[in-house]
Each structure stands twice: as structure tokens, then as C-alpha cells.
Amino acid sequence: MTDQELLQRISHDSKVLAGKPVIRGTRLSVDFILNLLAHGSSFDEILDEYEGLTLTDIQACLLFASQSLASATFMPLTAESA
């Protein structure tokens, strides 16, 4: 599956979760899925918990996050001296 095909699984609509990116056809936000993974949930645990969700949906969340970070601009934080 191409990156473009994966990213088509992610949508955002101002009427759904205030426009947060979600897995198309669900109210499961990308950040919710990433948070589950960050806190130790396995792919299989997530798939078992959310009927209809696919491994490809989770991969789409990871790709979306990766591409979002790749296009973000970061500025270093500097500590002010007292």
C-alpha cells in the first residue's frame, strides 16, 4: 500500500471531534491510537478492543504522525539566565 493510500484512511471534519484527524468512518482520533501505543498497548490489543479497526488503520496513524512531524518546524528552547 502506498503512502497516499494509507493517508486516505485518515480524515478530518470540523463536525467530528472538533476537526481532529480521525480514522475514516470512526471517531477514533490519530492521537488516541498513538497514545494507546505509547502506553504499551499492542496492535493486537487495540484491534481486539475496537471492532472494525484494521492493522492498516493503525499503520495509517503512524504514517500520518510521521509526516506531520517531518513537515513541522521546531525551534530550540533556550534557558534564560537569572
Secondary structure, DSSP 4 states (H G I P E B T S, - for coil): --HHHHHTTEE-BTTBGGG--EETTSS-BHHHHHHHHHTT--HHHHHHHSTT--HHHHHHHHHHHHHHHHT-------PPP-
